[in-house]
């Protein structure tokens, strides 16, 4: 939600500064800010191999400079400085941008991110070039049209209906894509579109529109920074915070706290049997359950099929019930397999397979099993083993707590899997054995 709301706050802040008179930035400062945002954004997009943001910034640049250039032509020819003639080059450029920019943003949103290879940037570059040529041809100054329309400036308070429809439709598409994928780039495209709309609403050319174009460029550039942050601190597959975020969270912990290590049972067998696509589905399913863990815990993906949960301010006794609920939730979850009919045809048929599956659950606590119900033969479910440890006098650092939780996790797997094991239970067993001896 921060990625969705922060750009809106920036736009509101710019609008307040521009329209309340709190500050009065001159045109030269706004022009500098616009070009600085464009250049910085283009360099960041190139450095992070984001051709989508690169082309989005080019679209903003072409839109701003196109409107500014063609809007100046009627004024020079007819002597009506400060106005955009409704039927002159400026008005046509404004209408063209109002239709083409939303279309370009939607196409860029659907564009596959493949860096700056010729196959990826060639078609997009050609498309932008053709659009630019068409707009330039349409906006050629016509002396007769200038004479007729020079005293009829465009009513920028009421943009053409087609422009309103184009921006509204593009905004809906971009918002839906952000809700589906939760990527900063989608949010950046959405709010950059809003900033450009305000630029057109206030004339498209001049001090205030240029400030909104600069805001759009700034939003797009920041979306790349936000994307790099997510790649560094969030796991792209599961959307959980990554190991780097986990390590930084450990540095901020103060006793008391508990740490649980979670491992998906028989995950390698799942990958070998059903393929890595199914393995990714398993990871996403388990991560979704971990993200909803109760008790104030925060889940992290540490790597592979291993996860961690941090419970600040909680002891093992406080979190044990919540971890047991999590274990049961993972065990009860299942999803429908896709595209594995070939593997299923290779499996044994008949009662022998059911007996083997039953014995496997009894003897080793199978984590991966086909449901025996005839109504859902293509479903897969998994289980997870959990080890938990808490801070205390025996463990002076978070690393020692993690090591203790890891050892508890190994005992959970050795004890049959699909269970929660605590570090305190092992200590009690050692103390009992010492007393018995």
VMD Tcl script that draws the C-alpha trace (Angstrom):
set ca {
  {0.00 0.00 0.00}
  {2.97 2.32 0.54}
  {3.88 1.91 -3.14}
  {0.32 2.84 -4.07}
  {-0.22 5.78 -1.73}
  {3.15 7.56 -1.55}
  {3.05 8.89 -5.16}
  {-0.43 10.26 -4.51}
  {0.95 12.17 -1.52}
  {3.68 13.65 -3.70}
  {1.14 14.82 -6.28}
  {-1.00 16.42 -3.56}
  {2.08 18.15 -2.13}
  {3.03 19.54 -5.55}
  {-0.56 20.72 -6.13}
  {-0.59 22.51 -2.77}
  {2.71 24.24 -3.48}
  {1.65 25.30 -6.97}
  {-1.91 26.45 -6.30}
  {-1.88 27.90 -2.78}
  {0.91 30.40 -3.27}
  {3.07 28.97 -0.48}
  {6.02 29.15 -2.82}
  {6.38 30.56 -6.31}
  {9.09 28.63 -8.15}
  {10.19 30.34 -11.32}
  {9.97 28.75 -14.74}
  {13.72 28.15 -14.95}
  {13.73 26.16 -11.70}
  {10.78 24.03 -12.84}
  {12.42 23.40 -16.21}
  {15.61 22.31 -14.45}
  {13.63 19.99 -12.15}
  {11.85 18.48 -15.15}
  {15.04 17.73 -17.07}
  {16.84 16.52 -13.95}
  {14.03 14.07 -13.17}
  {13.96 12.85 -16.77}
  {17.73 12.35 -17.02}
  {17.99 10.72 -13.59}
  {15.07 8.44 -14.35}
  {16.48 7.40 -17.72}
  {19.87 6.61 -16.16}
  {18.31 4.60 -13.33}
  {16.09 2.69 -15.76}
  {19.09 1.92 -17.98}
  {21.20 0.84 -14.99}
  {18.48 -1.51 -13.72}
  {17.62 -2.77 -17.22}
  {14.02 -1.56 -17.03}
  {13.01 -0.83 -20.59}
  {9.39 -0.21 -19.52}
  {10.25 2.75 -17.28}
  {12.80 3.96 -19.83}
  {10.15 4.18 -22.55}
  {7.58 5.62 -20.14}
  {9.99 8.48 -19.39}
  {10.57 8.96 -23.13}
  {6.81 9.19 -23.62}
  {6.57 11.85 -20.89}
  {9.48 13.75 -22.45}
  {7.95 13.67 -25.94}
  {4.54 14.68 -24.61}
  {5.85 17.68 -22.66}
  {8.19 18.94 -25.37}
  {5.68 18.31 -28.14}
  {2.93 20.32 -26.46}
  {5.35 23.09 -25.46}
  {6.78 23.39 -28.97}
  {3.55 23.28 -30.95}
  {1.72 25.52 -28.47}
  {4.24 28.27 -29.13}
  {3.65 28.33 -32.90}
  {0.21 30.02 -32.99}
  {1.36 32.62 -30.51}
  {4.36 33.50 -32.70}
  {2.26 33.65 -35.86}
  {-0.74 35.53 -34.47}
  {0.77 37.51 -31.61}
  {-1.51 36.03 -28.91}
  {1.14 34.98 -26.41}
  {0.11 32.75 -23.52}
  {-2.78 31.04 -25.29}
  {-3.15 27.61 -26.89}
  {-5.28 27.90 -29.99}
  {-8.09 25.36 -29.99}
  {-7.62 24.47 -33.65}
  {-3.95 25.30 -33.91}
  {-0.91 23.06 -33.53}
  {-0.95 23.37 -29.73}
  {-4.55 22.24 -29.44}
  {-3.95 19.32 -31.79}
  {-0.82 18.32 -29.86}
  {-2.75 18.49 -26.58}
  {-5.53 16.30 -27.98}
  {-3.03 13.83 -29.46}
  {-1.15 13.47 -26.18}
  {-4.46 13.03 -24.37}
  {-5.15 9.95 -26.49}
  {-1.70 8.49 -27.14}
  {-0.05 8.79 -23.72}
  {-2.67 6.67 -21.87}
  {-2.47 4.10 -24.67}
  {1.32 3.97 -24.41}
  {1.24 3.57 -20.62}
  {-1.17 0.64 -20.87}
  {0.95 -1.03 -23.56}
  {4.09 -0.53 -21.44}
  {2.32 -2.07 -18.48}
  {1.68 -5.24 -20.50}
  {5.15 -5.21 -22.05}
  {7.47 -8.03 -21.01}
  {10.54 -6.78 -19.16}
  {13.48 -8.13 -21.17}
  {16.07 -5.41 -20.68}
  {17.63 -3.51 -23.56}
  {17.96 -6.22 -26.14}
  {17.21 -5.24 -29.73}
  {14.23 -7.60 -29.85}
  {12.65 -5.82 -26.88}
  {13.42 -2.17 -27.57}
  {13.22 -2.30 -31.37}
  {9.42 -2.57 -31.73}
  {8.81 -0.06 -28.93}
  {11.25 2.44 -30.45}
  {9.66 2.06 -33.88}
  {6.18 2.52 -32.38}
  {7.20 5.75 -30.62}
  {8.88 7.04 -33.78}
  {5.77 6.42 -35.89}
  {3.58 8.12 -33.27}
  {5.90 11.13 -33.16}
  {5.87 11.47 -36.96}
  {2.07 11.27 -37.08}
  {1.68 13.93 -34.37}
  {4.24 16.18 -36.11}
  {2.37 15.87 -39.42}
  {-0.99 16.59 -37.79}
  {0.40 19.62 -35.94}
  {1.97 21.34 -38.95}
  {1.15 25.03 -38.74}
  {-1.65 26.09 -41.10}
  {-1.69 29.87 -41.57}
  {-5.40 29.91 -42.37}
  {-6.24 27.87 -39.26}
  {-4.00 30.09 -37.15}
  {-5.76 33.21 -38.40}
  {-9.17 31.76 -37.68}
  {-8.41 30.26 -34.26}
  {-5.78 32.59 -32.84}
  {-8.39 34.46 -30.80}
  {-10.13 31.29 -29.56}
  {-7.87 29.67 -26.97}
  {-8.59 26.07 -26.02}
  {-10.73 25.62 -22.92}
  {-8.30 23.57 -20.88}
  {-10.76 23.40 -17.98}
  {-12.83 21.06 -20.13}
  {-10.61 18.55 -21.87}
  {-12.06 16.65 -24.83}
  {-14.35 13.80 -23.86}
  {-12.12 11.31 -25.69}
  {-9.17 12.41 -23.52}
  {-11.18 11.86 -20.33}
  {-12.26 8.41 -21.48}
  {-8.70 7.46 -22.47}
  {-7.23 8.50 -19.12}
  {-10.05 6.90 -17.12}
  {-9.77 3.57 -18.98}
  {-5.97 3.54 -18.65}
  {-6.19 4.34 -14.93}
  {-8.59 1.44 -14.36}
  {-6.33 -0.98 -16.24}
  {-3.21 0.14 -14.37}
  {-4.96 -0.02 -11.00}
  {-6.17 -3.56 -11.70}
  {-2.69 -4.62 -12.73}
  {-1.22 -3.14 -9.55}
  {-3.76 -5.00 -7.41}
  {-2.91 -8.22 -9.24}
  {0.88 -7.97 -9.21}
  {1.63 -5.43 -6.44}
  {4.63 -4.08 -8.33}
  {5.97 -0.52 -7.85}
  {6.27 -0.11 -11.62}
  {2.51 -0.52 -12.05}
  {1.91 2.02 -9.30}
  {4.44 4.38 -10.89}
  {2.72 4.19 -14.26}
  {-0.67 4.81 -12.61}
  {0.35 7.94 -10.69}
  {2.54 9.27 -13.48}
  {-0.59 9.05 -15.63}
  {-2.46 11.08 -13.00}
  {0.28 13.73 -12.94}
  {0.23 14.01 -16.75}
  {-3.56 14.38 -16.66}
  {-3.17 17.35 -14.31}
  {-0.54 18.79 -16.65}
  {-3.03 18.62 -19.54}
  {-5.82 19.91 -17.32}
  {-3.81 23.08 -16.68}
  {-2.93 23.71 -20.31}
  {-0.13 21.29 -21.15}
  {2.46 24.06 -21.53}
  {3.77 26.59 -19.05}
  {5.04 26.69 -15.48}
  {2.32 24.65 -13.78}
  {2.02 21.91 -16.45}
  {5.81 21.55 -16.55}
  {5.80 21.03 -12.78}
  {3.27 18.20 -13.15}
  {5.32 16.65 -15.98}
  {8.36 16.81 -13.69}
  {6.31 15.09 -10.97}
  {5.39 12.32 -13.40}
  {9.06 11.79 -14.30}
  {10.03 11.79 -10.61}
  {7.36 9.18 -9.78}
  {8.58 6.90 -12.56}
  {12.21 7.24 -11.41}
  {11.32 6.51 -7.79}
  {9.34 3.43 -8.84}
  {12.62 1.96 -10.07}
  {14.28 2.66 -6.71}
  {11.32 1.04 -4.97}
  {11.62 -1.96 -7.28}
  {15.30 -2.40 -6.45}
  {14.46 -2.20 -2.75}
  {11.83 -4.92 -3.11}
  {14.25 -7.13 -5.02}
  {16.80 -6.71 -2.23}
  {14.48 -7.12 0.75}
  {11.55 -9.16 -0.55}
  {11.40 -12.57 -2.15}
  {9.92 -12.18 -5.62}
  {8.31 -15.64 -5.71}
  {6.54 -15.62 -2.35}
  {6.42 -11.82 -1.72}
  {7.66 -12.46 1.83}
  {10.60 -10.45 3.19}
  {13.89 -12.06 2.16}
  {16.88 -13.29 4.13}
  {18.49 -9.85 4.05}
  {15.40 -8.40 5.75}
  {15.51 -11.29 8.25}
  {19.14 -10.60 9.11}
  {18.39 -6.91 9.66}
  {15.38 -7.78 11.80}
  {17.64 -9.89 14.02}
  {19.83 -6.85 14.70}
  {16.85 -4.90 16.03}
  {15.53 -7.60 18.38}
  {15.53 -7.05 22.14}
  {14.66 -9.77 24.68}
  {12.27 -11.36 25.09}
  {11.65 -12.74 21.62}
  {11.15 -16.07 19.88}
  {12.29 -17.31 16.49}
  {10.74 -20.25 14.64}
  {12.37 -22.02 11.71}
  {9.97 -23.67 9.26}
  {10.87 -26.24 6.60}
  {8.55 -27.86 4.03}
  {8.67 -31.65 4.41}
  {9.88 -33.68 1.42}
  {10.11 -30.61 -0.79}
  {12.87 -32.07 -2.96}
  {10.66 -35.10 -3.62}
  {7.87 -32.74 -4.68}
  {10.18 -30.98 -7.16}
  {11.49 -34.26 -8.55}
  {8.01 -35.77 -8.93}
  {5.95 -32.84 -10.20}
  {8.52 -30.36 -11.49}
  {9.72 -26.95 -10.41}
  {6.53 -25.16 -11.46}
  {4.57 -27.22 -8.96}
  {7.34 -26.63 -6.43}
  {6.87 -22.89 -6.88}
  {3.15 -23.31 -6.28}
  {3.92 -25.16 -3.05}
  {6.24 -22.38 -1.90}
  {3.63 -19.72 -2.64}
  {0.92 -21.67 -0.85}
  {3.01 -22.20 2.28}
  {4.18 -18.58 2.20}
  {0.57 -17.40 2.09}
  {-0.14 -19.35 5.30}
  {3.03 -18.05 6.93}
  {2.12 -14.46 6.06}
  {-1.09 -14.89 8.09}
  {0.58 -16.37 11.18}
  {-1.02 -15.13 14.38}
  {0.65 -14.06 17.62}
  {2.39 -10.99 16.18}
  {4.87 -12.99 14.12}
  {6.59 -11.80 10.93}
  {7.51 -14.45 8.38}
  {10.61 -14.41 6.15}
  {11.86 -16.64 3.38}
  {15.45 -17.61 4.17}
  {16.10 -19.65 1.05}
  {14.84 -22.73 -0.75}
  {12.03 -24.31 1.28}
  {13.19 -22.80 4.57}
  {11.34 -19.97 6.29}
  {11.70 -18.10 9.57}
  {9.17 -16.41 11.84}
  {10.16 -13.72 14.34}
  {7.96 -13.08 17.39}
  {9.13 -9.90 19.16}
  {8.26 -9.73 22.85}
  {7.09 -13.36 23.01}
  {8.39 -16.48 24.75}
  {8.15 -20.05 23.50}
  {5.12 -20.63 25.70}
  {3.39 -17.60 24.13}
  {3.91 -18.69 20.52}
  {3.54 -22.46 20.74}
  {-0.23 -22.45 20.19}
  {0.08 -20.07 17.23}
  {2.73 -22.27 15.61}
  {0.58 -25.34 16.09}
  {-2.30 -23.54 14.36}
  {0.07 -22.63 11.53}
  {1.22 -26.23 11.17}
  {-2.37 -27.45 11.04}
  {-3.28 -24.74 8.50}
  {-0.47 -25.82 6.17}
  {-1.44 -29.49 6.55}
  {-5.09 -28.75 5.73}
  {-4.26 -26.68 2.63}
  {-4.14 -28.13 -0.85}
  {-4.18 -26.93 -4.43}
  {-5.09 -28.43 -7.77}
  {-2.18 -29.59 -9.85}
  {-1.86 -28.34 -13.40}
  {-0.36 -30.19 -16.34}
  {0.90 -33.33 -14.62}
  {-1.29 -35.93 -16.33}
  {1.80 -37.60 -17.76}
  {3.24 -38.11 -14.28}
  {-0.04 -39.50 -13.05}
  {-0.23 -42.01 -15.88}
  {3.17 -43.28 -14.84}
  {2.06 -43.92 -11.26}
  {0.99 -47.35 -10.03}
  {-2.73 -48.05 -10.17}
  {-5.12 -49.93 -7.94}
  {-5.27 -50.72 -4.24}
  {-1.49 -51.31 -3.91}
  {-0.83 -47.62 -4.43}
  {-3.37 -46.67 -1.76}
  {-1.86 -49.11 0.68}
  {1.61 -47.78 0.03}
  {0.41 -44.26 0.55}
  {-1.27 -45.18 3.79}
  {1.84 -46.96 5.09}
  {3.96 -43.97 4.08}
  {1.85 -41.64 6.17}
  {1.96 -43.97 9.13}
  {5.66 -44.68 9.03}
  {7.25 -41.43 7.82}
  {4.48 -38.85 8.02}
  {4.42 -38.17 4.26}
  {4.31 -34.42 3.59}
  {3.32 -34.82 -0.02}
  {0.35 -37.01 -0.81}
  {-2.37 -37.39 -3.37}
  {-5.79 -37.05 -1.81}
  {-7.69 -40.32 -1.90}
  {-11.02 -38.66 -2.57}
  {-12.29 -39.47 -6.06}
  {-13.72 -35.95 -6.40}
  {-10.26 -34.37 -6.20}
  {-7.68 -36.73 -7.65}
  {-5.45 -33.93 -8.91}
  {-4.81 -32.15 -5.62}
  {-1.58 -31.90 -3.68}
  {-1.00 -31.02 -0.06}
  {2.13 -30.63 2.02}
  {3.17 -30.48 5.64}
  {5.87 -28.53 7.44}
  {8.19 -29.12 10.37}
  {8.77 -26.27 12.82}
  {11.46 -25.64 15.41}
  {11.23 -22.74 17.88}
  {13.58 -21.19 20.42}
  {13.44 -18.11 22.62}
  {15.95 -15.64 23.98}
  {17.20 -16.27 27.49}
  {20.19 -16.55 29.76}
  {21.55 -19.50 27.76}
  {21.35 -17.60 24.45}
  {22.84 -14.13 24.53}
  {22.48 -13.35 20.81}
  {19.90 -13.72 18.07}
  {22.27 -15.99 16.13}
  {22.32 -18.44 19.04}
  {18.51 -18.40 19.16}
  {18.42 -19.16 15.42}
  {20.85 -22.04 15.89}
  {18.72 -23.43 18.72}
  {15.60 -23.16 16.56}
  {17.44 -24.94 13.73}
  {18.34 -27.80 16.05}
  {14.72 -28.02 17.18}
  {13.69 -28.14 13.52}
  {16.04 -31.08 12.87}
  {14.54 -32.91 15.84}
  {11.05 -32.29 14.46}
  {12.08 -33.88 11.17}
  {13.81 -36.78 12.91}
  {10.73 -37.32 15.06}
  {8.42 -37.93 12.09}
  {7.95 -34.45 10.52}
  {4.75 -32.41 10.46}
  {5.24 -31.31 14.04}
  {6.41 -28.43 16.23}
  {9.52 -28.97 18.35}
  {10.85 -26.54 20.97}
  {14.38 -25.96 22.19}
  {13.14 -26.07 25.79}
  {11.83 -29.61 25.29}
  {15.33 -30.82 24.42}
  {16.72 -29.08 27.49}
  {14.13 -30.75 29.69}
  {15.00 -34.13 28.19}
  {18.70 -33.59 28.89}
  {17.97 -32.58 32.46}
  {15.76 -35.65 32.96}
  {18.42 -37.91 31.50}
  {21.02 -36.41 33.83}
  {18.81 -36.98 36.86}
  {18.12 -40.56 35.80}
  {21.83 -41.21 35.31}
}
mol new
graphics top color blue
foreach p $ca { graphics top sphere $p radius 0.5 }
foreach p [lrange $ca 0 end-1] q [lrange $ca 1 end] { graphics top cylinder $p $q radius 0.2 }
display resetview
